[in-house]
Amino acid sequence: MDRQYVLIKYTYVYEDHDNSSYGIAAVEKYDDTEIVVEAYPDLTRDMESVKKLVHDCNQLKLDLIHLKDVVEDFVATL
C-alpha cells in the first residue's frame, strides 16, 4: 500500500458564478487502483495554503490517523 496526500478542488455555481475551494484527500494505491480513503473538501478558497498543507503531509509521511487533527489545526489558523 502506498499513500499520498493530494489537493482536491471543489467547484460550485452560485448565481451564475463559478466558485472554487480546495481541500485535501488521502489516496492509497493498491496494485493499479487508487482509492480515496479520507477527504476534507471545501476547506478554503486559498489554493496555495492547501498546497502547502498537502506538501507538508507528504513530506512528513503523515499517518492517516492524524489527518483529522491536522486539518482541524489548519482550519483554526485561517
C-alpha positions as YAML, in Angstrom:
chain: A
units: angstrom
residues:
- id: 1
  name: MET
  ca: [0.00, 0.00, 0.00]
- id: 2
  name: ASP
  ca: [1.26, 3.42, -0.95]
- id: 3
  name: ARG
  ca: [-0.43, 6.52, 0.50]
- id: 4
  name: GLN
  ca: [-0.23, 10.04, -0.87]
- id: 5
  name: TYR
  ca: [-2.00, 13.25, 0.07]
- id: 6
  name: VAL
  ca: [-3.42, 15.26, -2.82]
- id: 7
  name: LEU
  ca: [-5.05, 18.62, -3.40]
- id: 8
  name: ILE
  ca: [-8.72, 18.42, -4.30]
- id: 9
  name: LYS
  ca: [-10.72, 21.16, -5.99]
- id: 10
  name: TYR
  ca: [-14.40, 21.69, -5.30]
- id: 11
  name: THR
  ca: [-16.28, 23.83, -7.82]
- id: 12
  name: TYR
  ca: [-19.79, 25.11, -7.31]
- id: 13
  name: VAL
  ca: [-22.04, 27.55, -9.10]
- id: 14
  name: TYR
  ca: [-23.84, 30.31, -7.24]
- id: 15
  name: GLU
  ca: [-25.86, 32.97, -9.05]
- id: 16
  name: ASP
  ca: [-24.24, 32.14, -12.40]
- id: 17
  name: HIS
  ca: [-20.70, 32.41, -10.99]
- id: 18
  name: ASP
  ca: [-18.27, 29.51, -10.72]
- id: 19
  name: ASN
  ca: [-16.52, 29.40, -7.38]
- id: 20
  name: SER
  ca: [-13.74, 27.05, -6.32]
- id: 21
  name: SER
  ca: [-12.45, 25.92, -2.98]
- id: 22
  name: TYR
  ca: [-9.76, 23.44, -2.08]
- id: 23
  name: GLY
  ca: [-9.23, 20.57, 0.27]
- id: 24
  name: ILE
  ca: [-7.06, 17.56, 0.95]
- id: 25
  name: ALA
  ca: [-7.55, 13.85, 0.33]
- id: 26
  name: ALA
  ca: [-5.59, 10.76, 1.30]
- id: 27
  name: VAL
  ca: [-5.23, 8.39, -1.65]
- id: 28
  name: GLU
  ca: [-3.96, 4.83, -1.31]
- id: 29
  name: LYS
  ca: [-2.74, 2.79, -4.23]
- id: 30
  name: TYR
  ca: [-3.42, -0.93, -4.40]
- id: 31
  name: ASP
  ca: [-1.87, -2.54, -7.46]
- id: 32
  name: ASP
  ca: [-3.15, -0.28, -10.29]
- id: 33
  name: THR
  ca: [-6.12, 1.13, -8.38]
- id: 34
  name: GLU
  ca: [-6.17, 4.41, -6.47]
- id: 35
  name: ILE
  ca: [-8.75, 4.79, -3.71]
- id: 36
  name: VAL
  ca: [-9.64, 7.94, -1.77]
- id: 37
  name: VAL
  ca: [-9.66, 6.71, 1.83]
- id: 38
  name: GLU
  ca: [-10.32, 10.05, 3.54]
- id: 39
  name: ALA
  ca: [-11.12, 13.52, 2.21]
- id: 40
  name: TYR
  ca: [-11.73, 17.01, 3.53]
- id: 41
  name: PRO
  ca: [-13.10, 19.13, 0.68]
- id: 42
  name: ASP
  ca: [-14.01, 22.81, 0.76]
- id: 43
  name: LEU
  ca: [-11.50, 23.92, 3.41]
- id: 44
  name: THR
  ca: [-10.63, 27.29, 1.89]
- id: 45
  name: ARG
  ca: [-10.53, 29.25, -1.35]
- id: 46
  name: ASP
  ca: [-6.78, 29.77, -0.84]
- id: 47
  name: MET
  ca: [-5.23, 27.12, -3.07]
- id: 48
  name: GLU
  ca: [-1.65, 27.94, -2.07]
- id: 49
  name: SER
  ca: [-2.25, 27.31, 1.63]
- id: 50
  name: VAL
  ca: [-3.78, 23.89, 0.87]
- id: 51
  name: LYS
  ca: [-0.89, 23.08, -1.49]
- id: 52
  name: LYS
  ca: [1.49, 23.73, 1.41]
- id: 53
  name: LEU
  ca: [-0.61, 21.54, 3.72]
- id: 54
  name: VAL
  ca: [-0.54, 18.71, 1.15]
- id: 55
  name: HIS
  ca: [3.21, 19.10, 0.67]
- id: 56
  name: ASP
  ca: [3.87, 19.05, 4.41]
- id: 57
  name: CYS
  ca: [1.70, 15.95, 4.95]
- id: 58
  name: ASN
  ca: [3.54, 14.10, 2.18]
- id: 59
  name: GLN
  ca: [6.96, 15.30, 3.30]
- id: 60
  name: LEU
  ca: [6.32, 14.17, 6.88]
- id: 61
  name: LYS
  ca: [4.66, 10.92, 5.73]
- id: 62
  name: LEU
  ca: [1.75, 11.77, 7.99]
- id: 63
  name: ASP
  ca: [-0.04, 8.75, 9.39]
- id: 64
  name: LEU
  ca: [-3.68, 8.76, 8.31]
- id: 65
  name: ILE
  ca: [-4.87, 8.59, 11.92]
- id: 66
  name: HIS
  ca: [-3.56, 12.15, 12.43]
- id: 67
  name: LEU
  ca: [-5.10, 13.74, 9.33]
- id: 68
  name: LYS
  ca: [-8.30, 14.89, 11.03]
- id: 69
  name: ASP
  ca: [-6.35, 16.69, 13.78]
- id: 70
  name: VAL
  ca: [-4.02, 18.29, 11.24]
- id: 71
  name: VAL
  ca: [-6.99, 19.53, 9.19]
- id: 72
  name: GLU
  ca: [-8.69, 20.91, 12.32]
- id: 73
  name: ASP
  ca: [-5.49, 22.79, 13.24]
- id: 74
  name: PHE
  ca: [-5.19, 24.06, 9.67]
- id: 75
  name: VAL
  ca: [-8.75, 25.43, 9.63]
- id: 76
  name: ALA
  ca: [-8.23, 27.05, 13.04]
- id: 77
  name: THR
  ca: [-5.37, 29.13, 11.57]
- id: 78
  name: LEU
  ca: [-7.43, 30.53, 8.69]
...
